Amino acid sequence: MSSTTTAAAASASAPVAPGRAVARTVLALRILLALFFGLASALPKLLALPAAAAVFDAIGAGDWFMYATGLVELAGAVGLLLRRLAGPAATALIVFLLCAFVTQLTALHGENAGTPFLFMVPLAVVARHRRAGTAAFLRSGR
């Protein structure tokens, strides 16, 4: 076996570096979260599907609030997909979900109040992983 073949075989069987594995995992989280916020959460609000409209009627907010919420979720989903904006988007979505939690407790009498926390955990992982990029983004003023 030549040294080139040996080196290629060794690199093929070598485990992925821990930093790369974490980065890939966080990228997968970002994609999954973006799909959820963009398709499963924002789209029904932006299309004014009856189930989404019923929730906002129960809250006592008008259709404008449903559309605004859908736009915030869609913007967060897009931000999660953009490397430079992933950290700020994850942080903003955590704040958004804290507001949703309070709304669930007050206007909807606690129904599904725990759901926002299920999404805050992976968002916190993304935010923590992208914290250096978020700090640089905030320092740049853009």
C-alpha positions as CSV (number, residue, x, y, z in Angstrom):
1,M,0.0,0.0,0.0
2,S,1.4,3.4,-0.9
3,S,1.7,6.2,1.6
4,T,-1.0,8.2,-0.3
5,T,-3.4,5.3,0.0
6,T,-2.6,4.9,3.7
7,A,-3.1,8.6,4.4
8,A,-6.4,8.6,2.5
9,A,-7.6,5.5,4.3
10,A,-6.6,7.0,7.7
11,S,-8.4,10.3,6.9
12,A,-11.5,8.5,5.8
13,S,-11.7,6.5,9.0
14,A,-10.7,9.4,11.2
15,P,-13.5,10.8,13.3
16,V,-14.9,14.2,12.6
17,A,-13.3,16.9,14.8
18,P,-15.5,17.9,17.8
19,G,-15.8,21.5,16.6
20,R,-17.0,20.4,13.2
21,A,-19.5,17.9,14.6
22,V,-20.9,20.7,16.8
23,A,-21.1,23.1,13.9
24,R,-22.9,20.5,11.8
25,T,-25.4,19.8,14.6
26,V,-26.1,23.5,15.1
27,L,-26.6,23.9,11.3
28,A,-29.1,21.0,11.4
29,L,-30.9,22.7,14.3
30,R,-30.9,26.0,12.4
31,I,-32.5,24.3,9.4
32,L,-35.1,22.4,11.4
33,L,-36.0,25.5,13.4
34,A,-36.3,27.6,10.3
35,L,-38.6,25.0,8.7
36,F,-40.7,25.0,11.8
37,F,-41.0,28.8,12.2
38,G,-41.3,29.4,8.5
39,L,-43.7,26.7,7.4
40,A,-45.5,25.3,10.5
41,S,-45.8,28.5,12.5
42,A,-45.7,31.6,10.2
43,L,-47.4,30.2,7.1
44,P,-50.8,29.4,8.8
45,K,-50.8,33.0,10.2
46,L,-49.9,34.6,6.9
47,L,-52.5,32.6,5.1
48,A,-55.1,33.4,7.8
49,L,-56.0,29.7,8.2
50,P,-59.0,29.2,10.5
51,A,-57.0,27.5,13.3
52,A,-54.6,30.4,13.5
53,A,-57.3,33.0,13.3
54,A,-59.2,31.3,16.1
55,V,-56.2,31.6,18.4
56,F,-55.8,35.3,17.7
57,D,-59.6,35.8,18.2
58,A,-59.2,34.1,21.6
59,I,-56.4,36.4,22.5
60,G,-58.5,39.4,21.6
61,A,-56.0,40.7,19.0
62,G,-57.1,41.6,15.5
63,D,-56.0,40.1,12.3
64,W,-53.2,42.7,12.1
65,F,-51.5,41.0,15.1
66,M,-51.8,37.6,13.5
67,Y,-50.1,38.9,10.3
68,A,-47.4,40.8,12.3
69,T,-46.7,37.6,14.4
70,G,-46.4,35.6,11.2
71,L,-44.0,38.1,9.7
72,V,-41.8,38.1,12.8
73,E,-41.7,34.3,12.7
74,L,-40.9,34.3,9.0
75,A,-38.1,36.9,9.5
76,G,-36.7,34.8,12.3
77,A,-36.8,31.7,10.1
78,V,-34.9,33.5,7.3
79,G,-32.4,34.9,9.9
80,L,-31.7,31.4,11.2
81,L,-30.7,30.3,7.7
82,L,-28.3,33.2,7.3
83,R,-25.0,32.5,9.1
84,R,-24.4,36.1,10.0
85,L,-27.9,36.6,11.4
86,A,-28.4,33.1,13.0
87,G,-27.3,34.3,16.5
88,P,-29.4,37.5,16.6
89,A,-32.3,35.7,15.0
90,A,-32.2,32.9,17.6
91,T,-32.0,35.5,20.4
92,A,-34.9,37.5,19.0
93,L,-37.0,34.3,18.7
94,I,-36.3,33.4,22.3
95,V,-37.6,36.8,23.4
96,F,-40.6,36.3,21.0
97,L,-41.3,33.0,22.6
98,L,-41.1,34.4,26.1
99,C,-43.8,36.9,25.0
100,A,-45.8,33.9,23.6
101,F,-45.5,32.1,26.9
102,V,-46.9,35.1,28.8
103,T,-49.7,35.4,26.3
104,Q,-50.4,31.7,26.6
105,L,-50.6,32.1,30.4
106,T,-52.8,35.2,30.5
107,A,-55.0,35.2,27.4
108,L,-55.3,31.4,26.8
109,H,-55.4,30.3,30.5
110,G,-52.2,28.3,30.3
111,E,-53.3,26.1,27.4
112,N,-50.1,24.9,25.7
113,A,-48.0,27.3,27.8
114,G,-45.0,24.9,27.9
115,T,-44.7,24.7,24.1
116,P,-42.6,27.8,23.7
117,F,-40.0,26.3,26.0
118,L,-39.6,23.3,23.8
119,F,-38.3,25.6,21.1
120,M,-36.3,28.0,23.3
121,V,-33.9,25.2,24.2
122,P,-32.6,24.5,20.7
123,L,-32.7,28.3,19.9
124,A,-30.5,28.8,23.0
125,V,-28.0,26.2,21.6
126,V,-27.9,28.1,18.3
127,A,-27.6,31.5,20.1
128,R,-24.8,30.2,22.3
129,H,-22.9,28.7,19.4
130,R,-23.2,31.9,17.4
131,R,-22.5,34.3,20.3
132,A,-19.2,35.6,18.9
133,G,-20.9,36.3,15.6
134,T,-23.7,38.0,17.4
135,A,-21.3,40.2,19.3
136,A,-19.5,41.2,16.1
137,F,-22.8,41.9,14.4
138,L,-23.9,44.2,17.3
139,R,-20.5,46.0,17.3
140,S,-20.7,46.6,13.6
141,G,-24.1,48.3,14.0
142,R,-25.7,46.3,11.2
